[in-house]
Amino acid sequence: MSKYTVQVSTGDVLFAGTSNRIYIKLIGAICNSGPHHLHTVTGFWAGSEQTFTVECKENIGQLLLVELEAKSPSFMPLIDDEWFCSKIIVTTPEGDRILFPCHRWMSCEKKLTLRDSVATLKTQDKAPELMAHRQENLKRRRQDFNWRPFAPGLPQVVCAESPHDLPHEVRFSFTKEKEFNFSSIAAFMKLKLECPSYATWSRFEDLSRLISDKTKTLEYVEKIWKTDEFFGYQFLNGLNPMIIKCCSKLPEKFPVTNEMVKSFLPDTSSLESEMKKGNIFLCDYERLRDLEGNEIIKKKQYLAAPLCLLFSTQGKLMPIAIQLNQEPGPGNPIFLPSDSKTDWLLAKIFVRNEFNEHELNFHLLHTHLMGEVFTVATMRNLPSCHPLFKLLIPHTRYNLQINIMARSVLISEDGVFPKFTAIGNNSMMTFLKRAASSLTYSSLCIPDYIKERGLEKIPHYYYRDDGLKLWDIIFNFVFGFVSHYYVDQDVQADDELQAWLTEIRKNGQLEQSQAGFPKSFCTVKELAKFVTMVIFTVSAQHAAVNSGQFDLGGWMPNFPSSLRCPPPRQKGETTRQSVLETLPDVSTTVNAIAVVYLLSQEGSDRHYAQYNALCYVRDHGSRVMRGYVFRRPVTPNQLCNRNSR
């Protein structure tokens, strides 16, 4: 007779414990132990670790799998008290301790089969039982996770209308779900927002009194938002540091002449010579061209598609010309810093109305929707024993649920965008299709994208400096990880891995040749770069475009979600009052601020979630990297003094 010691760990999450009867079967290479009841008087409670002995009448051979089954307690036969099993550790008669990770919920009359924590490629699985488990694992996942179209031309999404359609293991904790299902009133209370009774702003001082509880960064932004220096700084280190690029030749649609800007350049220089030196930069919001503005409270809203020219000088990035629409002409003047203060300020506000470009393209599409593609493809194609599944699963936590809720709360027909932004729903889908058609592999790989935009040398570009360091850290770790499991031939032979890439390309709408995504993996280095891109996108890049939203966007004129007047068609007509009348109304302002506040908040269970993810990866024979948030708040000394940051 052989005796096995079984240690059962129940997860330390809300309602993890159970009064169900739990049975275990040990499956070996020769035979199995048959079901054994794990008898306990007290039941399995949250956070508990309980030890049992399983006796086998004969030698079962090498231990391959553990099967769990739950049955209702005899005194409550119709009750299903779900159980969250964290892990099973089995000590064999020979003294070997074998870890079987679980980290899943289990209901009555269901069987759950676990394999040990060792990461294994398909070609390394020799036992028929392990191959069958691998196939069954993917079969179940493909039933749980399916694709559905979101909109023509956009990445597909998970087939789930509600978070409750998702399996438990990829859903929010109870705490986080309660936090996200908030009312605007609750957000107003947290922010101490004071909503005036009037609809239109009569002076900027009223805006200043809107938020009682301000961060230091928000207070600073409020003081300096009008300055050209801070305006330019935000293209490098603000919410959207991805649209700026070096300009070596002006586009025909932006006919800035040397005469227009020579007073803003060095005395002996010219626009052409500064472009040759790499000191002229362009921000082009072409994706917003010709989009129809939304209506908010039956009031027409307006969109611009600006072009902004900037000059890098003495460590500062200064705007020198702004055109508010794509087609040049008499009704589309080029605004200059030498124009009246109100003309120049309003032109900059129309550029700062990049709310739509930032939120829809670089936030929603580049991080959330692409992250969802990576997540669903991972769940459908990489079994739990695959090395890359173990590496990637902590980084995909919450992605599916947050995206489902975003589609419901933010971009649905009655969501935030149709209610409180100038772009609305119809123009939003047109914009997203344009953004998706321009999404490339290089735009998701920060070293390539920095080089592609000619931003290797511009000073004080902290997004680049910090981002490249994080990319290198992640790449070095990932390269070491995949090199442990693969040589080039193994990469080419791994059909699970190649199927994962194929689903990402197909369902991410990335098959067009100009997108530049790999069609297959041939080398370890190619694989390491792609996996680095996935991890960077859902962690560091998302932090860069998300975490600073309230600090930089809580002062509405610096990040307006909508504008109520069309772009000025000629110079000299803008007044202080017309600037205020162009800004969004009070209701739109407070609701937009509440949204950026919510999106910027760190969940109260973040550290618990990190702990849970670490436990998962630890138990699955891998490691996880943390600390990707590299958003640095802006303080008065940061604009030019790197050491003071």
N, C-alpha and C positions, 0 to 999 in steps of 0.2 A: 504493500500500500504506500502511495506517495502523498505527502502532505505539502500543500501550497499555502503560504501566508498571503492574504489579500488585504491590502490597505485601501479603503474607499474614502475619497475626499469629496465633500459636498461644497459647492461654490459659496463664497461669501457675498451673495447678492440677495436682493429683496425677494422673499418667498422661495428661496432656493431649496429649502428642506421639503421633506415629504413623509407622509404616513403610509405610502404605498409599500407593498411587499416587493422587495428587489431580489431577483434571482441572477446568478452568474453561471456562465459555462466557460470553461477553459478549453480552447481548441488547439490541439497539438498536431504535429506532422503525422502521428500514427492513428490517434483517435481523440475523443473528447471526454471531458469529465462528466457530462450530463449536467442538467441544471441543479444548482445548489442554492437553497434559500439563505440569504444573508440575514439571519435572524437578529433583531435588535429590539429591546423593550421600548426604548425611547424614540425609535424612528431615526431618520437621517435629518439632522438640523443644519441650518446654514452655517458654514464655516467649520463643520465637524470633520474629524479624521477618525475613522473606526476600523478596527482590525478584525479579520475573520480567518478561520482555517477551512480550507477546502480539501477534502480527502478524495483521492482517486484510487480506485481498486487496482488499476493497472497503469503501466507507464504510457503516458500519452505522447511521448516524444518531445521534440523541440516545440516550445510554446510559441504559437503563431498569432492567435487572436483571442480576444475576450468578448463574450456575448453577454449583454445585459438585457433583462426583461423586467418590466414593472407590471404588477397586478394590484387591483384595488384591495384595500384592507378588508378582511373577512367581515368586520363589524360594520363596514360601509361599502357594500359591493357596487354601488352605482356612482361612487365618488372617484374622480380622477384628480389626484393631488400631484401635479407635475413636479418633477425633480430636476434640479440642475446639478449634474455630476461634473466635477472638475477633472478628476483623474483617478485612475486605478493603478496601484503599484503591486505587482505580484512578485513574491520571493519564491523561487523554485526550490525543490529539495536539495539541489546542488549549491544553493546560496546565492544564485544570481538574482539581482533586483531588476525587474523589467517594468518600464513605465509605459502605460497606455493612456495617452491624453484623451480627454473627452471634450470638456468645455461646451456642453450642449444640454438643452432641455430634453426631458424624456417623459412621455405620457404613457398611460396604461395600455396594455395589450399591444405594445410596440416593442420590437427588438432592436437593439443598437449594438452593432459589431465594431469593435475597436482593434486597431493594430498598434504595434509598439511605436515609439517616438522616433525611430531611426529614419531619416530621410532616405528615400530609395527611388532610383530611376526605374522605369518600366523594364528595361533590359536586364536589370539586376534581380528582378523578382522571378524566382525559379519554382517555388512551391505553388501548386495549383490553387490552394486555398487563398494565398495572397493575391494571385492574379484575379481570382474571382471576386475577392473583396475590392480590389482596385476598380474593376469594371462596375461592380454594384455601386460603389461610392460615386462614380461619375454618372451612372444612370439615375440615381436618386437626385443628385444635384441638378441634372438637366431637366428633371421634373419640377424641381423647386424654383429654378431660375431660368426663365425664358425671356427672349427678346420681344419687343413690340416697337413699331414705328412711333416716333415722337412727332415728327413733321417731315415732309419731303425735303431732302437735302441735308438733314441734320442727323447726328449720331442717334442710333437706336437706344432705347432705354429698357430697364427691367419691366417685365410684364407684371405690374402690381399697381392697382389703383389706390390702395391704402397701405400704410405701414403694416397694418395687421395682416396683409396678404403675404408678408415676408416671413421666412423662417425665424424663429426666436433668436438664433445665434447672431444674426446680422442686424438686429433691431436695437434701438436705444435702451439704455437702462431706464427704469421707472422714473428716476429723478430727472434725467435729461429730457424725457418726453414731457413731463409736467412743466419743465422750464420753457420748452419751445412752444407749447400750446398756450401761448399767452394772449391776453387781450391788449389792445392799444392802450387802454386805461392803465393796465399794470405797468406797461413800459413807461407811460407818462409819469406814473408815481415813482418808479425807480429813478427816472431822470430828473424828477421834480420839475417837469415841463409846465410852464405857465402859458396857457393858450389865451391870448387876448380875444376880446369879443369882436374886434373889427376884422375885415377880410383882407385888406391891403396894408402893407407896411407904409407908414408915413415917415419913418426915420430909422436909421440903422441902430439907434440907441434902443429901440423897441426889440429888435432882434437880439441885442446883447442881454436883455433881461429875460429872454425866453427860457434859458436853461439856468437853473439855480446852482446845480452841482456840476461844475466844470472840471475837467482834468487840466493840469498845468499846460499840456500841449495845446489843448483846445483854446485856452486863454491866450496863449502866444499866437496861434493862428489868427484869432480874432484881431489881434493888434497889428499884424504885419501882412494880412492877406492882400492888401492893395498894392504892395510893393512889387516892382518888376523882378527884383532879386528872388523873392520867395516864389513868385509865379514861375520863374524859370527853374528854380530848385526842384519844384514838384515833378517836373518831367523826368528827373533823375531819381528821386527818392520819395515821391509821393505815392498815391494809390495806383497809378498807372505808369510805371517806368519802362513800359514795353513799346510805346508807340513812337518815341523819338528816334531819329536816325540821322547820320551824317549826310550833309547835302553837298555833293560835288558839282551839281548842275541843277539850276532851278527848273521845275516843270513849267511848260508853256502856260498852264492854267493859273500860274502864280507869277505875274509879270512884275516882280520887284526890280527896280532899277538901282544902279549905284547912286544916282542923285538922291533917291528917296532916303537911303540909309547911311550915306557917307558921314553924316554928323554923329552917328553912333559908333563909328569905327575909328581906329587910330588915324591920325592926320595924314600919314603917308601911305595909307592902305586903301584898298577898294574891296568891294563885295567879291569880285572875281578872285583876287589874290587871297582873301581870307578863306574862300571855298577850297582853293588849292592847298592851303595850309591845314585844312581839316577843322576849321574853327566855326563853320556855319552848320546849323542843324535845323531839321524840318520835322514838324508834326503835322500829319495829314489825316484828317478825319473823313476820308473819301467814302467810307462805308455808310455814312449818314446822308449821302447826297440824295436829293429829291424825295425824301421821306415825308409823308404827310403827318402833320402834328396831331396829337390827341386832343380830345375835349375833356376838361376837368370841370365839373359842376357847370356844364353847358357853356364853358368858356374855352375858346380856341387857344391851343398851345402851339409853340413854334420850335422847330429844330433848325439848326445850322449845320453845315459841313465844313468847318473852318480849316484853314491852313495857317500855320504859325511858324515864322522864321526866327531863329535864335542865334545869338553870337556868344561864343565862349571866350571870356576875357578875364585875366587876373583871377582865375579860380571861380568865376561866377558865370552863370548862364543867363543871358539877358535877352528878352524878346525885343525884336527890332521891326517886325512887320506882321500884321494879321489881316487875312482876308476871310470873310465869314461864309462864303459859299464857293463852290468849285468852278463856276463859270465866270471869268473876268468880264468886266464891262462897267459902264457908267453907273449902274445901280448896285454895284458890288465894289465899293472903294477899298483900297488897301490902307488900313489904319496904322499909324506910326506913334511912337512915344512922344513925338513933338506935337501931336494933335491936342485938342483940349483934354483936360483931365477926365471929364465925364465921357467923352468919346472913347478914349483909350481904356478907361475902366470898363465900360460896357462891352467893348470888343473882347477884353480879357475874360469877362463873365461868360460870354458866349463860348469861348474856348473851354473855360472851366466847367461848362455844362457837358463835360465828358462822362457824366453819370452813366449814360446809356452804353457808350463804348466800353467803359470800365466794367460795369456790372454784367452786361450781356456777353461781351466777347472774352475779355481776359479773366473775368471771375467765373461766370456761369459756364461758358463753353470750354475754355481752356483748362479749367481745373475740375469743376463739378461734373459736366457731361462727359468729358474725356475720362475722368476718374471713374465714372459709372461704367463706361465701356471696359476699362481695365478690370473693374471689380467683377462684372458679370462674366466676362471671358475667363477670368481666373476661376470662378466658382464652377463653371461649366466644363473646363478642360484640364484643370490640374487637380488630381486627386489629393487628398489630405496628406498622403505620404510623399508627395513630390517636393523636392527641395525648394522650388520657387513658390509653391503654395505656402510653405512654412515661413518663407521670407516675406511674402507680400501680404499675408492675411492681416497682420496688425495695422498696416497702413490703409486698409480698406474699411476699417471699422467705422460704422455709422454712415458711410457714403450713400448707400441705397436709400436709407430712410430719410436722410436730410434732403436728398434730391426729390423724393416723392413729395415731401412736405413743401419744398420750394416750388414745385410745379403746381401745387394746390394753393399755396398762400401767396406766392410772389408773381407768378406768370400765368395764372389761370384767367379766365374771362372776367372774374370779379376780384382779381388779386391786386397786389400793390402796383404793378406796372400800369394797368389800365386806369387805376384810380389816381395815382400820384406822380406819374411821369409824363413827359412830353411825347414819348414814343408810342405809348399805348400798345394794344395787342397786334393790330394788323401790320403796322410798320415794324414792330418788334420781330415778327417772323421773317419779314423781308430782310431786315438787318442781320438776323442770326444766320440766314442762308448765305448771305454775302460773307459773313465772318467765317462760317464753316468752309466755304469754298477757298478761302485764303489761308486756312490752317495748314501748317506744314510740320514735318518732323523737326526741322531745325528750329522752328518757333517754340518747341517744347524742350529743346536742349539749350540751356543758357550759354554754354561756351560758343556754340554755333550761332545763336541768335545775336549775341553781343558782336561777334565778328561780322556777321551779315549786315548789321546796321552801322558798322564803322565806329563803334563806341569803346574800342580798346583803351584809348588814351585820355578821354575827356576826364578832367579832374573831379573829385568829390562825387563820384558815381558809386555810392555805397551799396546800392542794390547789386551792381556788378561785382564789387569787391567781396562782399559777404556771400553773394550767391555762388560765385565761382569757387570760393573756399568750401562751401557746403557741397557743391556738386563734386568736387575732388574727393572730399571725405566719403561721400556716399559711394562714388565710383570705386574708390580703392577698397572699401569694404565689400561691395558687391562683386568686384572682380575676384577678390580673394575667396569669396563664398562660392561663386560658380566654378572657379578653377578647382576647388576642392572636389566637386562632383563631376566636372566635365573636362574632356579634351575636345578639340574641334570635331573629331569624328562622332563623339557622343552627342554633341549639339545637333549635328546633321541627322543622326539616327533617332532622336527623341520625337516621335510623332505626336505625343501629347503637347510638347512645347511648340511644335510647328502649328498644331491645330489652334493653340492659344493665340498665336500671332495672326493666323488666318481670320479668326473671329474678330479680333481687334480691328484689322484692316477692313473687313467686310461690314461690320456693324457700326464702326466708327466713321463710315463713309470716307475712308482714307485710301481707296484703291486707285484714285487718279494718279498718274505718273508724276505730276508736278508737286504732289504732296510730299514725295520723297521718303515715304515709310518703307522699311525693308519688306521684301516679299517673302523672305525666309531667313533663318539664322544659319550661318555657315561656320562662324568662329566664336570662340569664347568671348573675345573682345567685343564683337557685335552684340552678343547677348547681354554682356555686362552694361554696355552703353544704353541699350533699350530698357533694361530693368532699372537702371539709375534714373532714366527719364521718367518712368512710371512713379517711382518713389518720390523723386523731386517734385513732380507735378502735384501729387496729392498731399504733400507735406510742406516743403519750403516755399514753393511757388504759391500755393493757396494762402499760406500765412502772409506772404508779401502783399497780396492784393486784398486780403480780408481784414487782417488784424488792426490796421490803422484807420479803418473807415470812420469811426466815430471821432477819433482825435483830429483827423484832417477834414472830415466832411460834416461834423457836427455844427460848424459855423457855415450855415447854408449858402451864403454868397460865394464861398470857396468851392462848393460842390452842389449846385442847384440841380434838382431832379427834373425841373421843368422851367420854361420861360414863357411869359404870357404875351410878349410882343415880338413881332418879327425882327430879324436883324436890320439895323439901320441901313438905309439905301444911300444916304449921303452924310457927309460930315457936318458938324456944327449945329446939329439939331438936338443933341442929347443933353438933358438936364439932370440934376440930382433927382428930381421927382420922376422923370421918365425911367431912370435906372431902377428906382424902387418899384415902379409900376410893372417893370419887366420881370422882376423876381417873382417866384411862385407865391401864391396867396398863403395866408397864415395856416389854414387847414392842411394844405399840401406840405408846407414846411414842417409842421410838427409831426405829421405822420411819416414823412421821409426820414426825419431825424430819428424817430423811434425805430424805424427799420434798420438804419445803419448802426444804431446803438445795439440792437438785438444781435445783428450779424457779427458785431465785434466782440461780443461777450464770450468769456471763457466759461465753459460749463462747470458747474460745481462738482461734477463727478470726473473732471478731467484727470486728476491725479489717480483716482481709482481706476479709470479707464486705462491709463498708462500702466498701472500695476497689473491689471488684468491682461493687457496685451503682452507685457513682459513675461508673465506666468505662462501664457500660451506659447510664446516662442521658446522660452526656456524648456518647457515640457516637450516641445516638438524638435528639439535638437538644433536650434538656431539661436540667433540674437537679434535684437531690434535696436535701431539707433533712434535717439530722441533729441529734442531741443532744436527743432528746425526753425522756430520762429525767429527771423532775423530782422523784423521790422524794428527800426530804431525811432523812438519818438523824437520829434523836432524840439530843440530848445534854442534859446537865443544865440548860444555860442557855436551851434553845430553847422551853420551854413558854410563857413570857411575853415573852421578849426577842427580838423579831424581828431586831434588828441583830446579835445574836450568832450567827445561823444561818450 
